[in-house]
């Protein structure tokens, strides 16, 4: 393979790895209030119960 093909390949891998690192660094947790967390937990419990009911019936 010619040298410029290797250069393009290295640049492509570097671009992908750099993008993934940037994405990892910019990821943040969502600041949720205790009320929102409780609503999410309650919704999950209701959905789990509904799925179990549908699986049986």
N, C-alpha and C positions, 0 to 999 in steps of 0.2 A: 504494500500500500504506500502511496506517495506521502510525503511529509505533511502536505496540506490536508489530506484526509484525516490523518491523526490529529492535526490541530483542530479541525472542525469537530471531531468526535470528543476531544477533551473539552472544548468550549461548550458543547451540548451537555455533557455530564456535569460540568461546573455550573452551568445555568440551572439545571434541575436541582442539584444539591443546594445551591445558593437560595433558590426559591423555597425549598423545603425548610431550610434553616430560618429564613425570614418569616415564613408562616408560623413556625414553632415559637419564635420570639415574640410575635405579635398576638398570639393567642392569649386571651384573658378569661378569667372566670366571670360568670355573670353575678353581679351583686344582687342577691335576692333577699327580700325581707323575710323574717320568720313566718309571717302570715302567708306569703307566697309559697314558701317551702311546704307549709302545712297543707295548703290547697293542692299542691302537686302530689304530695303523698296520698291525700284522700282520693284524688282522681285516679291515681295508680291502683289503689285498693279497689275502687269501684270497677275499673276496667278489668282487673284480674278476676274479680268475682263474676263479671259478665262473661268473660272468656271461659271460665270453668263451667258456668251454667250452659253455655252454648256447646261445649265439648260433650257434656253429658247428654244433652237433649237432641 
